[in-house]
Amino acid sequence: MTTKDILTILKEENSSIDYDRYLKQLIYKKSSSNEKIAVFDVPNKFIAMYIKSKYTTVIQNCFESKENYTPIIEVRVTGERKTKKDIISENEKQNTSESTILNPSYTFDSFIVGSSNQMAYNASMAVASKPGILYNPLFIYGGTGLGKTHLLQAIGNTAIEEGKTIIYVTIEQFMNDFTFSIKNKNMDHFRAKYRNCDVLLIDDIQFLSGKEQTQEEFFHTFNELHNAKKQIIMTSDRLPSQIAGLVDRLKSRFEWGLTADIQIPGLETKIAIIEKKSELNGIVLTKDIINYIATNLDSSIREIEGVLIRINASASLLNQEINLEMVQALLKDTIKETKENIKLPNIIDIVARELNIKPSDIKSKKRTATVANARRIVIYLARDLTHNSMPDIAKFLGMKDHSSISHNIKKANELIEKDENFKLNIANLKNKIMNKEW
């Protein structure tokens, strides 16, 4: 196969976001590959780790369907050189059933714990220490990109260190394997793969919705593993009871153990996440840059990782210095799109709620210190987070003209420079608005 052949298959079978951001960077090195090993080059180690952790099985299926062999998948950074012997040796060291590959950076030590994810973290730690005994199954749910996969793979990495056999797949990969096995009349191999492991890790179980035949197979796989006291951990973007198109007997089994949620992180946790991921990946960011990223992106950790990849790539490939201006330019389009979704009433609702005053007071003629402060904050955030002009904001708030808006923005900027508490309050409110907590 050629790079074009592989990318054509991957583009058809995967999300356009992951394809455009990661998969299309793959270059198949046919001269360095054979039936045992398929070698790919990518621009940097972040893309390499992401593809290894999520798409190894998918790429293997490309070869299995087109070439009738299943090689070890090696994704390396362009210019990196390893012998085939080294690759096989490394694969054997981290060998798990059916060559499941986890991201080695997804550990409990590298996971930032805050009030938003404390329960899920503690439950995952407990399961990792006693797999098959405590909380079986463990069901972790929450919004996209909040760290569910990190915890899932942290459990897997811990199990590997203890010599356990693990399988880590997305439910999409499970379904693809199932379909492929039926098509090729190889269900014995499929069942051996998924039922003879110590720990089964399934990501994005909600996509099992409506897949009746796959649900039937997963039901029996679940029962086999649970009866054998093997650990099952699943992630989802919602509770089992909220997954439409999922049969009741699976919903009930998913709730046999423990369900733990991950919520949107607060600003402090988000800053800590950016600091930790930058440190782990050797990216030096100033405090101003970290704060800018934290307050101008939503709380998807996956999006934060994507931004760090882009920053590092721009710095290394274009020989650019990492400074605030560079980061602002990189995030310009992302922030523009976010601003289009934020409306003035949303800002008033959040500010009023957080400062414990009525929304109507902010638009009134009241001039008490509390109301004036809230109004100033709304004006500052409205100008910063929306495309509204100063006359637009003045009209919405019932103020005389845009000069009052300009004065309040100037005063807010002065307070941000001088008053750390005011600055922190602005940052926290901005985080809540960016996360659409209205």
N, C-alpha and C positions, 0 to 999 in steps of 0.2 A: 504493500500500500504506500501511497504518497501522503505528504502532509495535507494536500488538498482533499484527498479521499477521507481522511480521518476527521478533518475539520467540518466537512459536509455532514457527516453522520452526527458529530457533536452538536452542530448548529441546529439540526432538526430535532434532537432529543432533549435539549436543555434550554433553560431560560435565556432570553436574549441578553439580560443583564449580566449573568455569569459568563455567557459566551463572549460578549463584547469586552468585558473587563478582564477576563482571565484566559478562557480557553483558546481564543483566536491568537494568543501569543505563542502557542505551542508550535515548535518546529521539529518534525520527526527526523531523526538522524539515522537514516536507513543504513548507512555504511558502518555505523557503530552498533547495529542491532542484529538480532537473529531470532530464532524461534523461542529462545529462553528469555531474552531481554529485549525490550523496546525502549530506546533512549530518546528523550525529548529535551530540547533546549528552550529556556524561557529567559526573559530579560533580567529578573532578579529573584532573590530567595523568597520574598513574600508570596509571589505568584506560584513559585515552586511548591511551597508548603501548603498553600490553599488547594492547589490541584491534587497534590498527593493525598491530602486528608479527605477530599470530597469526591474526586473523580477517577480514582485508580480503577475501581471495578467497571465503571462506564467505559473507560478506554480499553480495558482488557476485553470487554464484550465486543468492541469494534473488531479486534483481531480474531476473536473466537468466531464471530459470525462471517467474516470475510476470508480469513486465512486458515481457520480450523486449528488454531493453537492459541494458548493463553500465556503470554509472556509476563515476566516481572516488568512492572512499569517504573522506569527511572526518569525522574524529572530533575534536571540539573540547571544551574545557572550557566548561561553562555560563557564559554571559556574555561569552565571547570572540567577537569579531566579525572576520570576514574576508570580503572581497568574493569573488564567484565567480571573478573574474579572478585574484585573489591565489592562490586554491586551485589553479587550473589551472596558474599559473606555478610554484608550489612543486612540484606534481606533475611538471612537465616537468623541473625542475632535478634531481630525484632519480629521474627516469624510468629504469626498467629494463624488460626485456621483460615485457609483460602487466601493467604497473603493480604489480610486486612491491614491497611496502613493508617496510622493515626498521626496527627500533627504533634510532634514532640514538644512543641512550645505550649500546648494546652495541658497544663498541670494545675494542681490546686495552689501551688505556690505563686503561679503567675495570674491567678484569678483575683480580681479586686473585690473584696467583700464590703457591702454596705447594707443599710437597712432594707434596700429594695430587693436583695437577693440572699439575705442571711439564712432563711429557712431552707431554700433550695441547696445552698452550699453545705449547710450542716447535714442535710439528708444525704447528699451525694458522698460526703466524707464518711458517713456511717455505713452506707452501702459498700463503699470501696474497702472499708476495713473488715466487713463481714458479708461478702456477697452470698446471696441465696438465703440469708438468715433474717436480716432486717429489711423491712420495706420492700417486699417483692410482689408485684413490680413497683418500681419507682417511676412516677409519671411527672415530668417537669414541663410546665407550660408557661407561656408568656409571649409577648410581642416579638416581631422579627428582629434579629440582631442584638438581643439583650444578653447573650451569654449561655444559652441553653446547650449549644453544641460544645462550647468550651468545657462545661461541667461533664457532659456526656463523655467526651474524650479524655478528660482528666481521670474519670473512673476507669476507662479502658487502659490508659497508660499505667495507672497504679496496678491494675490486674496483670498486665504484661510483666511488670517488675516482679510480681509474685509467682510468675510461671503459669498463669491462667491462660486458657485458650479463649480468645474473644472474637466476636464478629461485630464490626461496625459498618452499618450501611444506612443510607436514607431509605425511606419506605419506597421511593421511586426506584432505587436500585434493587430492592427486594422484589418489586413488581416486575422489573425488567428481567431479573434472573428467573423468576417464576415463568414468565411468558416464553423466554428463550428455552427453558428446560422442557416445557410442554411441547413447543414447536419441534425440538430435537429429540423428544422422547427420552429425556434424561432426568426424570424426576427423582430417581434414587440418589443421584449425585447432589441434586438440590437439597433434598431432605437431610442427607448426611452432613452437608455443609452447615445448615442452619440449626440442626437439632443436636449436634455433637460438640457444642461449645460450652464453656463455663459461664460466659457472660455475653448476652445479646444486647447490643446497643442499636436502637432504631431512631433515626432522626425524622422529624416532620410526619408523624404518624397520621395527622389529619388528612393527608392525601390518600389515605386508604378509603376515604369516603366514596361510596357508590361502586366500589370494585368488588362485586359479590364473590367472584371465584377466588380472587386473591384473599379476601377476608376469610373465606372458608379454610384456605391453606394456612393462613396466619393463625387462625383459631387453634388448629391442631398443633402447629409449631409451638405456640404459647403454652398449650396444655402439656405437651411433652417436656418442655424445659421446666415449667413450674413444678410438675410432679416429681421431676428429678432434682428439685431444689437448686436449679441453675438460675442465676440472676438475670432479670429482664429490666432494662431501663429504656424509657421512651420519652421523646420530646414532642410537643405540639404547640400550636399557637392558641389553643383553647382547651377547656376542660373536656374530658371524655363525653360527658352528658351533652355538650354543646356541638359535638361533631355530627352534623347531619349526614344521613346516608351510611351510618355505621350501625351494624346489627346490635341489638340489645345485649346479646351474650358477650360480645367483645367489650362493650361499654362497661358492663358489670365487672369483667375481669380486669380491665384497666384500672378500676377503682379498688381492687382487692388490697393493694398495698398502701402506698402513700402518694398523694398528689401535692406537689409543691410549686408555687408560682414564682416567677421572676418579674418584678415590676420595673418601670422606667426609673433609671438611676437619677438621684439628685445631682446638682451641679458639682458638689465636692467629690462625689464618687466618680463622675464623668472625668473630671480633671485628673484624678488618681489613675484612672484607666489609661488616659492618654499618656501620662507620665511613665507608667509601667510599660506600655507597649512600645513607646519610643526608646526607652532604656533597653528593653529586650532586643530590639532590632537595630540598635546602634545609631539611632537618629537623635541628634542634639537639637532640642527646641528650647527657645527662651520661654520665660514665664508668660510674656505677652502673647506669644504664638499659641501656647497651650490654652490660655484663657480665650483667645479668639476662636479657636477650633471648638472649644467646649460650649461657648455661648452662641455659636452661629450654625452648629449642626444639630439635628435632632439627636436622640439618645440611642440610635442604632450603633452598637459597637462595631458591627460589620461595616457600616458607612465610615466610621472613624478609621478602621483598619485600611479601608480603601483610600482614604485621604492620605494616610501616612505612606502608603505605597506610592501614590502619585507624587508626594513631596520628595521622597527618597529618589524616585525615578528621575524627576526633573533636576534634582541636584546632581545626580551622578551622570545622567546621559547628556544634559545640556550644560554641565559644569557651572551650575548656578549656586550662589550662596543662599542658604536657607534663612530667609528673613521674613518679617511680617508682610512686606509688600508682595513678596513672591507667593506666600500662602493666601493672601487676599485675592490675588489674581487667579489662583487655582480654584478657589471656592466661589468665585463671582457668579457663575451660572447656577450653582447649587443654591446659593443664598437668594438669587433672583427668583428661582422657582418657588422657594419657601415663602418669600414675601407675598407672592401672588395668592397664596392660600390663607393669609392672615388678614382679618378684617378688624376695623376699629372697635366694634362692639366686643369682639373677643378679648382685646387688650383691656378694655374697661372692666369686663367681667372678672378677669383674673386679678387685676390690681385691686379692685374693690373687695374681692373675696379675701385676698391675702392681707390687706390692710384693715379689714374688718369695718368697712364703711359701705354705704349704699351706692350702687352704680349711678343712681339718679343724682346723688350729691356731687359727683364729679362733673356732671353736665349742668349743675345749678350755678347760681351766682354766689354761693357761700364762699367766704374767704377765711375761714378758720385755718389754723396752721395745718391740721390734719388733712383737710380737704385740699388745701393749696398744694401740699406736698404730693398727695395722690394725683392731682391734676397735672402737676409738673412731670411726674413719672410717666403718666399716660402719654403726655405730649412727646416726651423724649423717646419712649418706646415706639410710638406711632410713627415718628419720623424715621427711626432706625430700622423698624421691622416691616414697614409697608411702603408702597409706592405713592402714598398720598402726599400731596404738596402741603405747604404750610397754610395756604388759604383753605384747602380742603379740610384740614384738621380743625382750623378755627371755626369754620362753618358747622362742623359736626358737633363741636363742644359748645356752640352758641357764644363764642367769643367775638369781640369786636372786629379784629382784623389779624393779619398774619404777624404783625409786629409783636403782639403778645406771645405768639407761639415762638418766635425767634428769641425773645427775652427768656422764656422758660427753658428753652433748649440750652442757651448760654449758661444760665444758672445751674442747670443739671450737670453740664460738663464741668463747671467749676467745683461742684460738690463731689463729683466722681474723682477729681484730682486731689481734693483735700480730705474728704470724709470716707474712710475705709468701709464703715458700716453702710453708708448710702451706696457706695460702689458695689458692695456684696449684695445688697437688696436688689439693685438693678439687675445684676447678673442672675440671681435666683429667679426673679420674675421673667426675665428674658428666656431662661431655660424652660420654664413652665409654658410660656407662650409658644416657643419653638416646638414643644412636645404636644401642643394642642390640648392642654389640660383644662380647657374651658367647658 
